[in-house]
């Protein structure tokens, strides 16, 4: 019975980490949008995308002003242990995930952060680090809008030592996230069925 209790606690902690990561993303997006509206400048929400730094890879999120000219970091967030942002679905390769049906239940499309963190939206900048690293980003305009909107998804993953990526996502059933409108407003999605 003790073994069952401990195994249940592990699952509960991971579920809590996933909910916390979803809330962190929602808060970071809201703060990005509010800053763009208040200051009247474009502001970017960024997600770490440099596999050469496994400790930060897809777990660090930031808010950055002047991303095109002289990036200025406004805030940095770290997702809970085992929670990571799924990359854009065009780059969410089989090497990054356990074999399973990684298709959204609502859209019928491959899971991944769509349009919001597009494949071309990558910059190299030093954020809370002495050296420049790669970051995916989504830009919020001074009017608080975003080009395209789309999904921003977090999932549970484990660190791996072999392969080109330092993590491997565990199951499409262990995802949560946001659907983001063109206006930069987010709606919480609590399962794969909603994407």
N, C-alpha and C positions, 0 to 999 in steps of 0.2 A: 504494500500500500504506500510505503514511503517513496518507493521508486516512481509510482504513478503520480504522486503528489508533486515530486520535483520535476518530472517531465512536463506536467501541466503548467507549472510555474514558468518554465522556459518558453512555452508557447505563448503564455499570457504576456510575458515581458516583451517578446517580439511583436506581438499584436499592439501593445502599448507604444513601442518604438515606431511602428508604422503610422499609427494615429498621430503621434507627436510630430513625425516628419511631415505628414500632410498639413498639420496646423502651422508648422514652421514655414512651409512653402506658401501657404495662404497669407500668413502675416508678412512675409518678405515681399510678396507680390503687391499686397496692399500698401506697404510702406514705400515701395518703388513708385507706384502710381501716385500716391499722395505727395511724394517729393517732387515728381515731375509737374504736377498741377500747381503746387505751392510756389515752386521756384521758376516755373515757366521755361524749363529746359528739358531736353531729352535725358532720361535716366534709364540705365540698363539693369536688369536682373541677370546675374551671371551664375553659372554652375561650373565647378572645377571639372576639367576634361583632359587632364594630363596624366596618363597611366604611369609616367615615370615617378610620380609621387603617390604611392598606394595609400598612405594615411589620409590624404585629402581627396583622392579621386572620387568624384561624383557625390561626395558628402559635404563639401564646402559650398556655400551659397553666399553671394555678395550683392550689394547695391553699389553701382558705380555711376558717377556723373562724368560728362565730357569724355565719353568712351572713344570717340573718333579722333580727338585731338590730344588731350592730356588727361588720361583717366585718373579720377579722384575717387578713392574708396570712401563710401559713406557708412557702410555697415557690413559685417561679416557674420554668418551663421554657420553652425555645424550641426548636421543631422545626427540623430541618435545612432548608437552602434547597430550595425546590421541593416540600416536603412540607407538607401541610395536612390538618386534620381536616375530613371531610365533615360538613355540617350535618345536622340531622334531616331525614329523607327527605321530610317534609311541606313543608320549605322549600328543598329542593335542586332549584331550578328549572332550566329549560333554559338560562337566561341564565348559569348558573354552570358549565356543562359543555359540552364538545364533543359534537356529535351522535354517538350510538352507542347500543347496547343497554345501558342502565344498570340492569340487573336482576340480582339475585343468582342464582348458579347453583344453590344448594342450596334456597333458600326460594321462589324465583320472585317475590319482592317487589322493589320498587324499592330500589336501593342508597341508603344514607344511614345516619347514626348514629341508630339506632332506640331509642325509649323511654328509653335511657340519658341522652341529652341531649334531653329532650322539648321540644316547641314552647313550652310555658308556662314552662319552667325558665330564664328569662332575668332577670338582675339588672343594675343600673347601679351600678358601684363603681369606685373608683380603685385599680388594682393596678399597681405599678411605673410609675406615671404621676401627674402632678399633677392630672389631671382624670378625672372618672368616664367610663367606657366601658361598653358592653354586653358581657355575658359569659353564655354558656350554662352551666348547671351541673347536676350530678347529686349528690344528697345520699347520703352513707353514714351510716347510723344508728350510735348508740353500740354496737349489737350487731354492727356490721360488715356489715349487710345493705343492700340497695338495692331500691327499689320497681321491680319490673318487669324489671330487667336489660336485655339487648338487645345491640346491636352498637355498637361504636365503631370507625370506619373512617378510615384516612388514605389519601390519594391524592396523585399528582403533579399539580401545577398550574403555570400560567404567569401572571405578572402581566399585566393588561390595562389600557389607559388609558380605554377607552370602556365605557359600561354602568354599571349600578347597583352592581356588585361589582368589587373590584379584582383578582380572580383568576378563572381559568377552568380547571376540572379537565380533564385531557387525555384519559384513556382509562379505561374501567372495568376494563381488564386490568392497570392499574397501581395496584392498591389492595391494602392489607394491613390488618390490624386485630385486634380482639379481640371475642370473644363473652363477655359478662359475665353471670354467673348472678345470681339473687336474693340470693345470699350475698356478692356483690361479688368473686367469684373470676373470673379471666380465662383464656380459652383462646385461644391464638394462631391466627389464620386468615391464611394466606399468599397467598390469591388470591380473586378474585371467586367462583370455584366454591364456596368454603366458606361464603359468606354467603346 
